Amino acid sequence: MNLKQKAAEKAVEAIQDGMKVGLGTGSTAYWAIQKIGERVAQGLHIQAVATSQASEDLARELGIPIIPFDQIGRLDVTIDGADEVNEQLVLVKGGGGALLREKIVESNSDRLIIIVDESKDVKVLGTFPLPVEVVPFASEWTLEALRQTGCQAEWRIQDGERYLTDNGNYIADCRYGTIENPQELEIRLNQIPGVVENGLFINMADQVIIARANGQIDIRNK
């Protein structure tokens, strides 16, 4: 069993019968969805929403009941991965391209459990480029404004084209090297017209589950 799978299976233990569950996106969340699907097949009753089309498709394949957002109300728990996490439980997310939907779903969840392998556990954020979702209109101006915040910002490219999110927006990957003050940076980014959302998740994670190569699982609580 790989480390991501180990962390994911630990997180899924928190899901109980009757819960409303948010399904994350990305390579670690994939394992959580697989495990939830297994438990649903064994008789677990839940209702779920997904943070991306890919996760929704996977959930449906596995028989997890997906409920429309206007019918589900507030969620009990969301399980998702992260690209970086520090000791204060501040996250960088969006490597999978779903940061806006993730932030919406996770803001409407009573509990957010983040699952990572030890490579994502950092002292200082910023080694992983910070994803920022940008509207296509006049996007070059927005990219220039992002560069003014002190980063190297480049459009995310997939198959030779600009990557498009499920919302039809672009992602700028912003390399800061180190992010010493995430709170301050988040405010600066959100003040730029054309920025839809950024990949800093501050004061959102309630628990981080870290799987380590030595077989240990570390749990960090808010």
N, C-alpha and C positions, 0 to 999 in steps of 0.2 A: 504494500500500500504506500503510495507516495505521500509526501508531507502535506500537500494541499488537501488530499482526500482525508487524511487523519484529522486535520483541524476541522474540516467540514463536518465529518461524522460526529465529532464531539459537540459542535454547535447545534446540530439537529436534535440532540437529546433534549434541548430546551422546548421543543415543539410538543404541545399537548393537544389532546382531542378538543375540537371545537374552536381552535384558534384561527385567527385571520393572519395570514403570513405574507410578507413581501419577499419576493425572490430576486436576488441580485443578479449581476451580469459578470461574465469573465471566466477565466480558467479555474478559479477556486470555487466560485459560486456554482459552477457546473456540477461539482462533486456534491455540494449540498442539495441541489435539485435532484440529483440521482438518488441520494439517500432518502429524501422526502418521498420520492416516487415509490421507493421500496416499502416505506412505512405505510403509504396510502394503500398499496397493494395488499398489505397485511391488515388493513382495516382502520387505519388512522383517518378521522374525518376532519378536514380543514377546508378553508376557502383561501384562495391565493390571488395575488396580482403580481405581475412581473415588471422588471425595470427595462426590459428591451424585448424586441420582437423575437430575438434568438432564444432568450430564456422562456418566453411564453410558448414558443413552438416546442421546445424541449419538454416543458411541463405538461403540455397537452398530450404529447407522445407517451408520457409516463403515467397518464391518467390523473394528474393533479388537477382538481377543479379550479379553473380560472374564472373569476367573477368580475363583471364590469366595475370600473372605479366608482360610478355613481350609485352602486348598490352595496358596496362593501363597508363604507364608513372607515373609522380609524383602525389601524392594524395593531395586533398584539406584539408582533416581532418581525423584524426583517433580518435576513442573514445575507451578508455580502462580503466580497474580498476588498483588498486595498493594494495600491502600488507601493505605498510607504506608510509607516505608522511610527510615531515617536512615543516617548514615555508618558507624555501628557494626553495620549490618545487622539492627537491631531492626525488626520489622514490626508494623503494625496490619493485621489481616485480619478478614474476616467481613461485609464489605459485601454479599456475595452470599448470606449466611445459612448458610454451611456450615462455620463456624469449628471446631466440635467434631470433625467428621469429618476436616477438613483437618489438625487437630493430631494426631489419632490416626494417620492415614496417614503424615504427614510425620515423626512420631517413629519410625516403623518403616521409614524410608528411609535408605539410606547417604548419599544426596546430595540436597539440596533446592536447586533452581534457581528463583529468583523473577524474574518478568518484569514490567516496568512501563514506562509512558511517563514522561517527565520531570516531569509534574505531580505524581507520587507521591513524588518524591525531596525530602525535607524536612530541614531542620537540626534541628528539634525536633518530636517527635510530638505529636498532640493536636488539630490542626485538624479532621481527620476524626473523627467521633464513634466512640468505642471500643465495638464490639459485645460484649455479655456475654450468654451463653445461660443461661436461667433456667428451672427446673422450674415448671409451672403451679401446683402446690400452694402456697397462701399466698403467691402471687407478689407481692402488694402489700407484704408485710413485706420481701421480698428487695429490691424496688425502693427502699424507704425506706432500707435498709442500704447500698445502692449510693450513694444521694444523700449519705449520711454520709461517703463517701470524698472528697467535694469536687467532685462533678460535677452537671450537670443531666441527669437520667436520664429517658428517656421510652420507652414501649413502641414498637417498630417496628410500623407499621400498614400493611396491604396490603388494598386493596378494602374499606376501612371496618372491617376486623376486625384483631385482633392477628395479626401474622405468625407462622406456625408453621414451625419448622425441620423437616427430614426426620425428626428424632427426636421430634417432637411437643412441642417446648419453645418458649418465647417468647424474643425477643431484646430486651434493653434497650440502646438506643443512648445512651452516656454521653459527654456533652460536657465535657471538662476544660479546653479552651482550649489548655493546654500540659501535656505529660506529661514532667516534668523527670527523674523517676526511675522508669523502666518496671519495673525489677526489684522495687522496693519495692511499687509499685502492684499488680503481678501477685500477690505474696504476700497482700496485703490482700484483693484480690478473691476469691482462691481460699479464703480463710478464712471467707467468708460462706456460711452454710448456705442452700441453694437455688440458689447459683451452680453451674452445671455446668462452664462453661469460659469463658475470656475471650479476646479477640482480640489480645492481646499475644503475639507469637512471638519469644522471646528465645533467642539461641544456637542457632538452628535452621537459618537460611539459610546455605548454603555459597557461593552465588554469586548476585549480583543483576545482571540485565541491564537496562540503562536505555536506551531509545530516545529520542533527542533530535530536536527539530524541524529542526535543521540537518543531519540525516542521519547524525549520529554515533551510534555505539553504545558506551556506557560499560559496562565490566565491572568489578564490585567483588567481590573474593574475600575469604573469611573469613580 
